[in-house]
Every structure is written in structure tokens, then in C-alpha cells.
Amino acid sequence: MSEKERSPEQDGRDFANAAWSIPSYLISGMIIWGGSGWLLSRWSGVHAFFPIGIIIGVVLAIYLVYLKYGR
């Protein structure tokens, strides 16, 4: 569908998709990388890996959101 043929309903759905996918990226980044950090913390005994994993997950998720919606 070209830009001229887009309906207002389609634009609303695009906004709704973005509104759901941005928090999903952030939450999944924290879960995946935070979980990896937690497993590494349990295995190594160094408790700093869990918060580092969460921070890395959030930073990478923000980067992915920028690549998908910010450009």
C-alpha cells in the first residue's frame, strides 16, 4: 500500500503496534540479559553480573528501538 492510500485506521494500528513493541523490547531485554547475568552470578559467585546484565539488556533494547523506530 502506498503512502497516499493509507487510511487513518492503518496509521492508528501502526502507532498501537509501536506502543506495544517498544515496552516489549525493553522488558525482554531485561529478562534475557538479566537472566544471563543472574546465571553467570550463580555460577561464578560474583553478584555484580546480575545488575550489569539488566543494564546491558536495557541499553541494547533502546538501541534496537532506535534502529526500528528512530531512523
PDB file of N, CA, C and O in Angstrom:
ATOM      1  N   MET A   1       0.837  -1.159   0.000  1.00  0.00           N
ATOM      2  CA  MET A   1       0.000   0.000   0.000  1.00  0.00           C
ATOM      3  C   MET A   1       0.897   1.242   0.000  1.00  0.00           C
ATOM      4  O   MET A   1       1.822   1.347   0.806  1.00  0.00           O
ATOM      5  N   SER A   2       0.619   2.175  -0.904  1.00  0.00           N
ATOM      6  CA  SER A   2       1.439   3.376  -0.970  1.00  0.00           C
ATOM      7  C   SER A   2       1.053   4.343   0.143  1.00  0.00           C
ATOM      8  O   SER A   2       0.044   4.156   0.823  1.00  0.00           O
ATOM      9  N   GLU A   3       1.863   5.369   0.318  1.00  0.00           N
ATOM     10  CA  GLU A   3       1.610   6.353   1.369  1.00  0.00           C
ATOM     11  C   GLU A   3       0.304   7.104   1.130  1.00  0.00           C
ATOM     12  O   GLU A   3      -0.375   7.480   2.086  1.00  0.00           O
ATOM     13  N   LYS A   4      -0.056   7.327  -0.131  1.00  0.00           N
ATOM     14  CA  LYS A   4      -1.279   8.063  -0.437  1.00  0.00           C
ATOM     15  C   LYS A   4      -2.526   7.241  -0.153  1.00  0.00           C
ATOM     16  O   LYS A   4      -3.589   7.812   0.089  1.00  0.00           O
ATOM     17  N   GLU A   5      -2.425   5.923  -0.176  1.00  0.00           N
ATOM     18  CA  GLU A   5      -3.571   5.056   0.017  1.00  0.00           C
ATOM     19  C   GLU A   5      -3.781   4.644   1.468  1.00  0.00           C
ATOM     20  O   GLU A   5      -4.693   3.869   1.755  1.00  0.00           O
ATOM     21  N   ARG A   6      -2.983   5.129   2.367  1.00  0.00           N
ATOM     22  CA  ARG A   6      -3.089   4.742   3.772  1.00  0.00           C
ATOM     23  C   ARG A   6      -4.311   5.371   4.402  1.00  0.00           C
ATOM     24  O   ARG A   6      -4.591   6.554   4.206  1.00  0.00           O
ATOM     25  N   SER A   7      -5.022   4.585   5.143  1.00  0.00           N
ATOM     26  CA  SER A   7      -6.208   5.084   5.835  1.00  0.00           C
ATOM     27  C   SER A   7      -5.844   5.502   7.252  1.00  0.00           C
ATOM     28  O   SER A   7      -4.809   5.083   7.770  1.00  0.00           O
ATOM     29  N   PRO A   8      -6.672   6.318   7.885  1.00  0.00           N
ATOM     30  CA  PRO A   8      -6.404   6.688   9.285  1.00  0.00           C
ATOM     31  C   PRO A   8      -6.385   5.483  10.219  1.00  0.00           C
ATOM     32  O   PRO A   8      -5.655   5.483  11.210  1.00  0.00           O
ATOM     33  N   GLU A   9      -7.178   4.457   9.915  1.00  0.00           N
ATOM     34  CA  GLU A   9      -7.182   3.254  10.740  1.00  0.00           C
ATOM     35  C   GLU A   9      -5.817   2.565  10.702  1.00  0.00           C
ATOM     36  O   GLU A   9      -5.335   2.072  11.722  1.00  0.00           O
ATOM     37  N   GLN A  10      -5.203   2.536   9.526  1.00  0.00           N
ATOM     38  CA  GLN A  10      -3.889   1.906   9.387  1.00  0.00           C
ATOM     39  C   GLN A  10      -2.842   2.676  10.181  1.00  0.00           C
ATOM     40  O   GLN A  10      -1.984   2.070  10.823  1.00  0.00           O
ATOM     41  N   ASP A  11      -2.904   3.999  10.144  1.00  0.00           N
ATOM     42  CA  ASP A  11      -1.959   4.801  10.921  1.00  0.00           C
ATOM     43  C   ASP A  11      -2.140   4.560  12.409  1.00  0.00           C
ATOM     44  O   ASP A  11      -1.160   4.510  13.153  1.00  0.00           O
ATOM     45  N   GLY A  12      -3.373   4.412  12.847  1.00  0.00           N
ATOM     46  CA  GLY A  12      -3.639   4.119  14.252  1.00  0.00           C
ATOM     47  C   GLY A  12      -3.098   2.765  14.660  1.00  0.00           C
ATOM     48  O   GLY A  12      -2.586   2.605  15.768  1.00  0.00           O
ATOM     49  N   ARG A  13      -3.209   1.781  13.766  1.00  0.00           N
ATOM     50  CA  ARG A  13      -2.669   0.446  14.063  1.00  0.00           C
ATOM     51  C   ARG A  13      -1.150   0.476  14.124  1.00  0.00           C
ATOM     52  O   ARG A  13      -0.551  -0.216  14.947  1.00  0.00           O
ATOM     53  N   ASP A  14      -0.520   1.269  13.263  1.00  0.00           N
ATOM     54  CA  ASP A  14       0.939   1.385  13.308  1.00  0.00           C
ATOM     55  C   ASP A  14       1.388   1.964  14.638  1.00  0.00           C
ATOM     56  O   ASP A  14       2.370   1.502  15.219  1.00  0.00           O
ATOM     57  N   PHE A  15       0.667   2.982  15.126  1.00  0.00           N
ATOM     58  CA  PHE A  15       1.008   3.572  16.413  1.00  0.00           C
ATOM     59  C   PHE A  15       0.785   2.570  17.542  1.00  0.00           C
ATOM     60  O   PHE A  15       1.591   2.489  18.469  1.00  0.00           O
ATOM     61  N   ALA A  16      -0.301   1.809  17.467  1.00  0.00           N
ATOM     62  CA  ALA A  16      -0.577   0.809  18.504  1.00  0.00           C
ATOM     63  C   ALA A  16       0.474  -0.292  18.491  1.00  0.00           C
ATOM     64  O   ALA A  16       0.890  -0.766  19.548  1.00  0.00           O
ATOM     65  N   ASN A  17       0.904  -0.698  17.309  1.00  0.00           N
ATOM     66  CA  ASN A  17       1.962  -1.712  17.226  1.00  0.00           C
ATOM     67  C   ASN A  17       3.253  -1.203  17.850  1.00  0.00           C
ATOM     68  O   ASN A  17       3.926  -1.937  18.574  1.00  0.00           O
ATOM     69  N   ALA A  18       3.598   0.041  17.574  1.00  0.00           N
ATOM     70  CA  ALA A  18       4.809   0.617  18.159  1.00  0.00           C
ATOM     71  C   ALA A  18       4.659   0.764  19.669  1.00  0.00           C
ATOM     72  O   ALA A  18       5.608   0.539  20.420  1.00  0.00           O
ATOM     73  N   ALA A  19       3.463   1.144  20.104  1.00  0.00           N
ATOM     74  CA  ALA A  19       3.239   1.332  21.533  1.00  0.00           C
ATOM     75  C   ALA A  19       3.368   0.019  22.302  1.00  0.00           C
ATOM     76  O   ALA A  19       3.746   0.029  23.474  1.00  0.00           O
ATOM     77  N   TRP A  20       3.062  -1.100  21.669  1.00  0.00           N
ATOM     78  CA  TRP A  20       3.216  -2.400  22.332  1.00  0.00           C
ATOM     79  C   TRP A  20       4.608  -2.981  22.144  1.00  0.00           C
ATOM     80  O   TRP A  20       5.104  -3.667  23.038  1.00  0.00           O
ATOM     81  N   SER A  21       5.243  -2.732  21.028  1.00  0.00           N
ATOM     82  CA  SER A  21       6.529  -3.384  20.784  1.00  0.00           C
ATOM     83  C   SER A  21       7.686  -2.712  21.517  1.00  0.00           C
ATOM     84  O   SER A  21       8.654  -3.388  21.866  1.00  0.00           O
ATOM     85  N   ILE A  22       7.617  -1.405  21.760  1.00  0.00           N
ATOM     86  CA  ILE A  22       8.710  -0.733  22.467  1.00  0.00           C
ATOM     87  C   ILE A  22       8.858  -1.246  23.893  1.00  0.00           C
ATOM     88  O   ILE A  22       9.967  -1.615  24.279  1.00  0.00           O
ATOM     89  N   PRO A  23       7.776  -1.290  24.710  1.00  0.00           N
ATOM     90  CA  PRO A  23       7.939  -1.874  26.049  1.00  0.00           C
ATOM     91  C   PRO A  23       8.303  -3.354  26.005  1.00  0.00           C
ATOM     92  O   PRO A  23       8.996  -3.855  26.891  1.00  0.00           O
ATOM     93  N   SER A  24       7.835  -4.049  24.976  1.00  0.00           N
ATOM     94  CA  SER A  24       8.179  -5.466  24.845  1.00  0.00           C
ATOM     95  C   SER A  24       9.666  -5.657  24.632  1.00  0.00           C
ATOM     96  O   SER A  24      10.266  -6.562  25.212  1.00  0.00           O
ATOM     97  N   TYR A  25      10.269  -4.812  23.804  1.00  0.00           N
ATOM     98  CA  TYR A  25      11.724  -4.868  23.619  1.00  0.00           C
ATOM     99  C   TYR A  25      12.443  -4.624  24.941  1.00  0.00           C
ATOM    100  O   TYR A  25      13.384  -5.340  25.282  1.00  0.00           O
ATOM    101  N   LEU A  26      11.998  -3.607  25.688  1.00  0.00           N
ATOM    102  CA  LEU A  26      12.667  -3.258  26.943  1.00  0.00           C
ATOM    103  C   LEU A  26      12.543  -4.376  27.976  1.00  0.00           C
ATOM    104  O   LEU A  26      13.519  -4.730  28.637  1.00  0.00           O
ATOM    105  N   ILE A  27      11.344  -4.925  28.111  1.00  0.00           N
ATOM    106  CA  ILE A  27      11.141  -5.991  29.097  1.00  0.00           C
ATOM    107  C   ILE A  27      11.897  -7.253  28.707  1.00  0.00           C
ATOM    108  O   ILE A  27      12.535  -7.887  29.548  1.00  0.00           O
ATOM    109  N   SER A  28      11.824  -7.614  27.430  1.00  0.00           N
ATOM    110  CA  SER A  28      12.521  -8.836  27.017  1.00  0.00           C
ATOM    111  C   SER A  28      14.034  -8.682  27.109  1.00  0.00           C
ATOM    112  O   SER A  28      14.732  -9.648  27.418  1.00  0.00           O
ATOM    113  N   GLY A  29      14.556  -7.475  26.844  1.00  0.00           N
ATOM    114  CA  GLY A  29      15.994  -7.251  27.008  1.00  0.00           C
ATOM    115  C   GLY A  29      16.427  -7.425  28.448  1.00  0.00           C
ATOM    116  O   GLY A  29      17.463  -8.029  28.726  1.00  0.00           O
ATOM    117  N   MET A  30      15.620  -6.885  29.379  1.00  0.00           N
ATOM    118  CA  MET A  30      15.947  -7.044  30.797  1.00  0.00           C
ATOM    119  C   MET A  30      15.854  -8.504  31.224  1.00  0.00           C
ATOM    120  O   MET A  30      16.681  -8.974  32.005  1.00  0.00           O
ATOM    121  N   ILE A  31      14.859  -9.222  30.722  1.00  0.00           N
ATOM    122  CA  ILE A  31      14.692 -10.626  31.110  1.00  0.00           C
ATOM    123  C   ILE A  31      15.820 -11.488  30.554  1.00  0.00           C
ATOM    124  O   ILE A  31      16.418 -12.277  31.286  1.00  0.00           O
ATOM    125  N   ILE A  32      16.111 -11.343  29.273  1.00  0.00           N
ATOM    126  CA  ILE A  32      17.132 -12.185  28.638  1.00  0.00           C
ATOM    127  C   ILE A  32      18.514 -11.901  29.216  1.00  0.00           C
ATOM    128  O   ILE A  32      19.196 -12.814  29.682  1.00  0.00           O
ATOM    129  N   TRP A  33      18.930 -10.625  29.185  1.00  0.00           N
ATOM    130  CA  TRP A  33      20.278 -10.291  29.650  1.00  0.00           C
ATOM    131  C   TRP A  33      20.391 -10.326  31.162  1.00  0.00           C
ATOM    132  O   TRP A  33      21.434 -10.702  31.695  1.00  0.00           O
ATOM    133  N   GLY A  34      19.324  -9.935  31.865  1.00  0.00           N
ATOM    134  CA  GLY A  34      19.324 -10.050  33.318  1.00  0.00           C
ATOM    135  C   GLY A  34      19.374 -11.501  33.761  1.00  0.00           C
ATOM    136  O   GLY A  34      20.058 -11.843  34.726  1.00  0.00           O
ATOM    137  N   GLY A  35      18.639 -12.359  33.043  1.00  0.00           N
ATOM    138  CA  GLY A  35      18.693 -13.795  33.338  1.00  0.00           C
ATOM    139  C   GLY A  35      20.058 -14.385  33.068  1.00  0.00           C
ATOM    140  O   GLY A  35      20.544 -15.231  33.818  1.00  0.00           O
ATOM    141  N   SER A  36      20.674 -13.931  31.989  1.00  0.00           N
ATOM    142  CA  SER A  36      22.039 -14.398  31.707  1.00  0.00           C
ATOM    143  C   SER A  36      23.012 -13.940  32.789  1.00  0.00           C
ATOM    144  O   SER A  36      23.884 -14.697  33.214  1.00  0.00           O
ATOM    145  N   GLY A  37      22.851 -12.692  33.230  1.00  0.00           N
ATOM    146  CA  GLY A  37      23.691 -12.183  34.308  1.00  0.00           C
ATOM    147  C   GLY A  37      23.448 -12.917  35.616  1.00  0.00           C
ATOM    148  O   GLY A  37      24.386 -13.184  36.367  1.00  0.00           O
ATOM    149  N   TRP A  38      22.189 -13.244  35.887  1.00  0.00           N
ATOM    150  CA  TRP A  38      21.864 -13.992  37.108  1.00  0.00           C
ATOM    151  C   TRP A  38      22.490 -15.386  37.074  1.00  0.00           C
ATOM    152  O   TRP A  38      23.052 -15.841  38.070  1.00  0.00           O
ATOM    153  N   LEU A  39      22.394 -16.063  35.925  1.00  0.00           N
ATOM    154  CA  LEU A  39      23.023 -17.387  35.803  1.00  0.00           C
ATOM    155  C   LEU A  39      24.534 -17.288  35.955  1.00  0.00           C
ATOM    156  O   LEU A  39      25.145 -18.126  36.618  1.00  0.00           O
ATOM    157  N   LEU A  40      25.135 -16.287  35.355  1.00  0.00           N
ATOM    158  CA  LEU A  40      26.577 -16.093  35.486  1.00  0.00           C
ATOM    159  C   LEU A  40      26.961 -15.768  36.932  1.00  0.00           C
ATOM    160  O   LEU A  40      28.007 -16.203  37.413  1.00  0.00           O
ATOM    161  N   SER A  41      26.109 -15.000  37.623  1.00  0.00           N
ATOM    162  CA  SER A  41      26.356 -14.691  39.036  1.00  0.00           C
ATOM    163  C   SER A  41      26.290 -15.945  39.890  1.00  0.00           C
ATOM    164  O   SER A  41      27.122 -16.148  40.774  1.00  0.00           O
ATOM    165  N   ARG A  42      25.298 -16.784  39.624  1.00  0.00           N
ATOM    166  CA  ARG A  42      25.161 -18.030  40.386  1.00  0.00           C
ATOM    167  C   ARG A  42      26.335 -18.961  40.138  1.00  0.00           C
ATOM    168  O   ARG A  42      26.811 -19.629  41.057  1.00  0.00           O
ATOM    169  N   TRP A  43      26.800 -19.005  38.900  1.00  0.00           N
ATOM    170  CA  TRP A  43      27.881 -19.908  38.532  1.00  0.00           C
ATOM    171  C   TRP A  43      29.220 -19.426  39.089  1.00  0.00           C
ATOM    172  O   TRP A  43      30.022 -20.227  39.569  1.00  0.00           O
ATOM    173  N   SER A  44      29.461 -18.097  39.021  1.00  0.00           N
ATOM    174  CA  SER A  44      30.769 -17.578  39.410  1.00  0.00           C
ATOM    175  C   SER A  44      30.831 -17.092  40.860  1.00  0.00           C
ATOM    176  O   SER A  44      31.917 -16.996  41.431  1.00  0.00           O
ATOM    177  N   GLY A  45      29.689 -16.790  41.453  1.00  0.00           N
ATOM    178  CA  GLY A  45      29.671 -16.270  42.813  1.00  0.00           C
ATOM    179  C   GLY A  45      29.863 -14.766  42.900  1.00  0.00           C
ATOM    180  O   GLY A  45      29.865 -14.216  44.001  1.00  0.00           O
ATOM    181  N   VAL A  46      30.024 -14.091  41.780  1.00  0.00           N
ATOM    182  CA  VAL A  46      30.160 -12.632  41.747  1.00  0.00           C
ATOM    183  C   VAL A  46      28.772 -12.048  41.489  1.00  0.00           C
ATOM    184  O   VAL A  46      28.192 -12.252  40.423  1.00  0.00           O
ATOM    185  N   HIS A  47      28.249 -11.324  42.468  1.00  0.00           N
ATOM    186  CA  HIS A  47      26.865 -10.864  42.382  1.00  0.00           C
ATOM    187  C   HIS A  47      26.678  -9.623  41.519  1.00  0.00           C
ATOM    188  O   HIS A  47      25.550  -9.158  41.355  1.00  0.00           O
ATOM    189  N   ALA A  48      27.730  -9.091  40.978  1.00  0.00           N
ATOM    190  CA  ALA A  48      27.629  -7.876  40.156  1.00  0.00           C
ATOM    191  C   ALA A  48      27.136  -8.172  38.738  1.00  0.00           C
ATOM    192  O   ALA A  48      26.729  -7.249  38.032  1.00  0.00           O
ATOM    193  N   PHE A  49      27.162  -9.427  38.308  1.00  0.00           N
ATOM    194  CA  PHE A  49      26.772  -9.738  36.939  1.00  0.00           C
ATOM    195  C   PHE A  49      25.273  -9.545  36.689  1.00  0.00           C
ATOM    196  O   PHE A  49      24.878  -9.224  35.568  1.00  0.00           O
ATOM    197  N   PHE A  50      24.442  -9.731  37.701  1.00  0.00           N
ATOM    198  CA  PHE A  50      23.001  -9.579  37.523  1.00  0.00           C
ATOM    199  C   PHE A  50      22.609  -8.144  37.166  1.00  0.00           C
ATOM    200  O   PHE A  50      21.927  -7.947  36.160  1.00  0.00           O
ATOM    201  N   PRO A  51      23.013  -7.126  37.950  1.00  0.00           N
ATOM    202  CA  PRO A  51      22.646  -5.759  37.544  1.00  0.00           C
ATOM    203  C   PRO A  51      23.331  -5.315  36.254  1.00  0.00           C
ATOM    204  O   PRO A  51      22.764  -4.539  35.485  1.00  0.00           O
ATOM    205  N   ILE A  52      24.540  -5.802  36.017  1.00  0.00           N
ATOM    206  CA  ILE A  52      25.227  -5.472  34.763  1.00  0.00           C
ATOM    207  C   ILE A  52      24.447  -6.049  33.583  1.00  0.00           C
ATOM    208  O   ILE A  52      24.306  -5.392  32.551  1.00  0.00           O
ATOM    209  N   GLY A  53      23.941  -7.270  33.730  1.00  0.00           N
ATOM    210  CA  GLY A  53      23.142  -7.888  32.674  1.00  0.00           C
ATOM    211  C   GLY A  53      21.865  -7.115  32.397  1.00  0.00           C
ATOM    212  O   GLY A  53      21.474  -6.958  31.241  1.00  0.00           O
ATOM    213  N   ILE A  54      21.208  -6.629  33.449  1.00  0.00           N
ATOM    214  CA  ILE A  54      19.986  -5.847  33.259  1.00  0.00           C
ATOM    215  C   ILE A  54      20.296  -4.538  32.532  1.00  0.00           C
ATOM    216  O   ILE A  54      19.562  -4.140  31.628  1.00  0.00           O
ATOM    217  N   ILE A  55      21.374  -3.874  32.923  1.00  0.00           N
ATOM    218  CA  ILE A  55      21.750  -2.614  32.275  1.00  0.00           C
ATOM    219  C   ILE A  55      22.095  -2.850  30.812  1.00  0.00           C
ATOM    220  O   ILE A  55      21.681  -2.075  29.949  1.00  0.00           O
ATOM    221  N   ILE A  56      22.839  -3.896  30.522  1.00  0.00           N
ATOM    222  CA  ILE A  56      23.183  -4.215  29.129  1.00  0.00           C
ATOM    223  C   ILE A  56      21.914  -4.513  28.329  1.00  0.00           C
ATOM    224  O   ILE A  56      21.788  -4.084  27.182  1.00  0.00           O
ATOM    225  N   GLY A  57      20.977  -5.246  28.931  1.00  0.00           N
ATOM    226  CA  GLY A  57      19.719  -5.555  28.250  1.00  0.00           C
ATOM    227  C   GLY A  57      18.919  -4.317  27.912  1.00  0.00           C
ATOM    228  O   GLY A  57      18.368  -4.218  26.816  1.00  0.00           O
ATOM    229  N   VAL A  58      18.846  -3.370  28.833  1.00  0.00           N
ATOM    230  CA  VAL A  58      18.101  -2.135  28.581  1.00  0.00           C
ATOM    231  C   VAL A  58      18.790  -1.307  27.500  1.00  0.00           C
ATOM    232  O   VAL A  58      18.128  -0.763  26.616  1.00  0.00           O
ATOM    233  N   VAL A  59      20.107  -1.212  27.568  1.00  0.00           N
ATOM    234  CA  VAL A  59      20.842  -0.424  26.566  1.00  0.00           C
ATOM    235  C   VAL A  59      20.674  -1.031  25.175  1.00  0.00           C
ATOM    236  O   VAL A  59      20.441  -0.303  24.210  1.00  0.00           O
ATOM    237  N   LEU A  60      20.788  -2.337  25.061  1.00  0.00           N
ATOM    238  CA  LEU A  60      20.618  -2.974  23.753  1.00  0.00           C
ATOM    239  C   LEU A  60      19.183  -2.867  23.255  1.00  0.00           C
ATOM    240  O   LEU A  60      18.955  -2.724  22.054  1.00  0.00           O
ATOM    241  N   ALA A  61      18.219  -2.934  24.156  1.00  0.00           N
ATOM    242  CA  ALA A  61      16.820  -2.786  23.761  1.00  0.00           C
ATOM    243  C   ALA A  61      16.546  -1.373  23.258  1.00  0.00           C
ATOM    244  O   ALA A  61      15.842  -1.195  22.264  1.00  0.00           O
ATOM    245  N   ILE A  62      17.091  -0.376  23.930  1.00  0.00           N
ATOM    246  CA  ILE A  62      16.921   1.004  23.470  1.00  0.00           C
ATOM    247  C   ILE A  62      17.566   1.188  22.102  1.00  0.00           C
ATOM    248  O   ILE A  62      17.030   1.898  21.252  1.00  0.00           O
ATOM    249  N   TYR A  63      18.700   0.559  21.892  1.00  0.00           N
ATOM    250  CA  TYR A  63      19.365   0.631  20.587  1.00  0.00           C
ATOM    251  C   TYR A  63      18.494  -0.015  19.500  1.00  0.00           C
ATOM    252  O   TYR A  63      18.377   0.524  18.400  1.00  0.00           O
ATOM    253  N   LEU A  64      17.889  -1.157  19.804  1.00  0.00           N
ATOM    254  CA  LEU A  64      17.011  -1.801  18.830  1.00  0.00           C
ATOM    255  C   LEU A  64      15.778  -0.960  18.529  1.00  0.00           C
ATOM    256  O   LEU A  64      15.342  -0.888  17.380  1.00  0.00           O
ATOM    257  N   VAL A  65      15.218  -0.329  19.541  1.00  0.00           N
ATOM    258  CA  VAL A  65      14.074   0.562  19.326  1.00  0.00           C
ATOM    259  C   VAL A  65      14.489   1.732  18.450  1.00  0.00           C
ATOM    260  O   VAL A  65      13.743   2.134  17.557  1.00  0.00           O
ATOM    261  N   TYR A  66      15.668   2.278  18.697  1.00  0.00           N
ATOM    262  CA  TYR A  66      16.166   3.370  17.858  1.00  0.00           C
ATOM    263  C   TYR A  66      16.322   2.920  16.412  1.00  0.00           C
ATOM    264  O   TYR A  66      15.935   3.640  15.490  1.00  0.00           O
ATOM    265  N   LEU A  67      16.885   1.736  16.210  1.00  0.00           N
ATOM    266  CA  LEU A  67      17.055   1.248  14.831  1.00  0.00           C
ATOM    267  C   LEU A  67      15.718   1.030  14.139  1.00  0.00           C
ATOM    268  O   LEU A  67      15.586   1.309  12.948  1.00  0.00           O
ATOM    269  N   LYS A  68      14.738   0.542  14.862  1.00  0.00           N
ATOM    270  CA  LYS A  68      13.461   0.223  14.236  1.00  0.00           C
ATOM    271  C   LYS A  68      12.560   1.444  14.061  1.00  0.00           C
ATOM    272  O   LYS A  68      11.917   1.579  13.019  1.00  0.00           O
ATOM    273  N   TYR A  69      12.495   2.329  15.043  1.00  0.00           N
ATOM    274  CA  TYR A  69      11.543   3.422  15.003  1.00  0.00           C
ATOM    275  C   TYR A  69      12.177   4.808  14.927  1.00  0.00           C
ATOM    276  O   TYR A  69      11.502   5.769  14.558  1.00  0.00           O
ATOM    277  N   GLY A  70      13.429   4.926  15.261  1.00  0.00           N
ATOM    278  CA  GLY A  70      14.039   6.243  15.337  1.00  0.00           C
ATOM    279  C   GLY A  70      14.609   6.780  14.055  1.00  0.00           C
ATOM    280  O   GLY A  70      14.794   7.990  13.922  1.00  0.00           O
ATOM    281  N   ARG A  71      14.888   5.934  13.127  1.00  0.00           N
ATOM    282  CA  ARG A  71      15.503   6.389  11.870  1.00  0.00           C
ATOM    283  C   ARG A  71      14.497   6.939  10.924  1.00  0.00           C
ATOM    284  O   ARG A  71      14.851   7.363   9.824  1.00  0.00           O
TER     285      ARG A  71
END
